[in-house]
């Protein structure tokens, strides 16, 4: 993780409203199960930033957990999001 990534993660904290700005296709959307669903343009809220697991530090590839609606949570990278 470079210095820019660390700065971005510090700016984004739990509760920040974000918008997906990169093309991200998921297949686990509860209303579109097993079908491609594009997240670009979707808005959600940061619910966690993964820095540790079971008390040990980790370097997660997708450290920002974003909640989109009541049933969908997605792990994303910092460059895929913008704060709104």
C-alpha positions as CSV (number, residue, x, y, z in Angstrom):
1,X,0.0,0.0,0.0
2,X,1.5,3.3,-1.0
3,X,1.2,6.7,0.8
4,X,-1.7,7.8,-1.4
5,X,-3.7,4.8,-0.4
6,X,-3.1,5.4,3.3
7,X,-4.2,9.0,2.9
8,X,-7.4,8.0,1.1
9,X,-8.3,5.4,3.8
10,X,-7.8,7.9,6.5
11,X,-10.2,10.4,4.8
12,X,-12.8,7.7,4.3
13,X,-14.1,6.6,7.6
14,X,-17.1,4.6,8.8
15,X,-20.3,6.5,8.0
16,X,-19.0,8.3,4.9
17,X,-21.4,8.4,2.0
18,X,-19.7,7.3,-1.2
19,X,-20.4,6.8,-4.9
20,X,-18.8,4.1,-7.1
21,X,-16.9,5.8,-9.9
22,X,-15.2,2.9,-11.6
23,X,-16.8,0.0,-13.5
24,X,-17.3,-2.8,-10.9
25,X,-19.4,-5.8,-11.8
26,X,-20.7,-8.1,-9.1
27,X,-22.6,-11.4,-9.2
28,X,-23.9,-11.6,-5.7
29,X,-26.6,-8.9,-5.7
30,X,-29.6,-10.4,-3.9
31,X,-32.1,-9.1,-6.5
32,X,-29.9,-10.2,-9.5
33,X,-28.4,-13.4,-8.2
34,X,-25.9,-15.0,-10.6
35,X,-26.3,-12.2,-13.1
36,X,-23.8,-9.4,-13.7
37,X,-24.7,-6.2,-11.9
38,X,-22.9,-3.0,-12.6
39,X,-22.2,-0.8,-9.5
40,X,-20.9,2.3,-11.2
41,X,-22.9,5.3,-10.1
42,X,-24.4,3.5,-7.1
43,X,-24.3,5.3,-3.7
44,X,-23.8,3.7,-0.4
45,X,-22.2,4.1,3.1
46,X,-18.9,2.9,4.4
47,X,-19.6,0.5,7.2
48,X,-16.1,-0.8,7.9
49,X,-12.4,-0.4,6.8
50,X,-10.6,-3.7,7.1
51,X,-7.3,-3.2,8.9
52,X,-7.2,-6.3,11.2
53,X,-8.7,-9.7,11.5
54,X,-9.0,-11.6,14.8
55,X,-6.7,-9.0,16.4
56,X,-4.0,-9.3,13.8
57,X,-3.2,-6.6,11.2
58,X,-4.0,-7.5,7.6
59,X,-3.4,-5.9,4.2
60,X,-6.7,-6.5,2.5
61,X,-7.0,-6.2,-1.3
62,X,-10.5,-4.7,-1.0
63,X,-10.4,-2.9,2.4
64,X,-13.5,-0.7,2.3
65,X,-16.8,-2.4,3.1
66,X,-19.7,-0.4,1.6
67,X,-23.4,-1.0,2.3
68,X,-25.8,-0.5,-0.6
69,X,-29.4,-0.8,0.7
70,X,-30.5,-3.3,3.4
71,X,-29.2,-6.5,1.9
72,X,-26.1,-5.7,-0.1
73,X,-22.5,-5.2,1.2
74,X,-19.5,-5.1,-1.1
75,X,-15.8,-4.9,-0.4
76,X,-14.1,-2.3,-2.7
77,X,-10.8,-0.5,-3.2
78,X,-10.3,3.2,-2.5
79,X,-9.8,4.2,-6.1
80,X,-13.2,2.8,-7.0
81,X,-15.0,5.3,-4.7
82,X,-15.5,9.0,-4.2
83,X,-16.9,10.6,-1.1
84,X,-20.1,12.6,-1.6
